[in-house]
Amino acid sequence: MRELLEAWGIEFAATNVMANPAALDRAARAGASLVPAVIAGERAVRGWNPRACAALLGVDYRPAAPVPAAELGAILDRVLAAAERMIAEVPDEQMERLMPHGDRTLRDLAYHVFGVALAFADGMDVGRVDPDWLRARPPDALREGRAIARYGGLVRGRVGGWLEGAAPREFARVIEAESGPLSGHDWLERTTWHAAQHLRQLGAVIADLGRPVREALSSADLARLPLPASVW
C-alpha cells in the first residue's frame, strides 16, 4: 500500500505491527486482524484494495471497468496452474526458505496461493469469509513442493467446479468479509489479484534460486488486474 499512498500524496507512518504490540492492538481494534493494512482513526482497510483505501482517505479514485466474472475465473485458473508447476519443481531443502518480508517461508507462500482461492469458493458457499482461512499455514503432511502442488490441484478443481456451475446471479450475492460487505464479483476480483500477486512473489523467489520460471501470466492478464507495481 505504500506506493499507493505515495502516489496520492498521502502522508503516513509505516509501522511493523509484528514488532510493535501496541500498533498490532490498534490494528485489531480497527478491524484489521491481517496485515498489511491502512489505518485511519478507528477504521482500517487491509491488503491491496485501492477502492476501499480511497474511500477511507477521501481520495477521488476511478477504477477501470470491471473484468467479467468469466474472464476473472479463467485468469485465476491460470494462476493456480502456474503455482502448481512452480512449487512442484522446488527442491525439498529450499521449501523453508524465508521470504524477503515477514516470517513466511516458500512453503507457506505456495500454500497461501491455494488457500486464497479456496477461501473464494468457501466464502461464496457460506456467504462470509473467515479471516482464519487466510491465516492458515500448511499442515505437516504438506512439506514437499510436490505435495503442495497436488493439494493445489485439488483446490483448482474445487474452484473450477464452483465457477463452472455458477449462474450469473451468484456474483451479485453479498459476501460478508472483514473489510466489509462485497459482491460475489468483487470477491472473485479480489481473490484473483490476491493470488496473482503472490504468484508473482513465488516466481521471483524461485528465480532467485536459479531455477527457470516460465511466464505465468501474460501482460494482458496483468493489465486487467489492479495489481501494485512492486512484487513485494
Beta strands, then each sheet from edge to edge (+ up, - down):
strand 1: 37-40
strand 2: 43-46
strand 3: 174-177
strand 4: 180-183
sheet 1: 1+ 2-
sheet 2: 3+ 4-
end
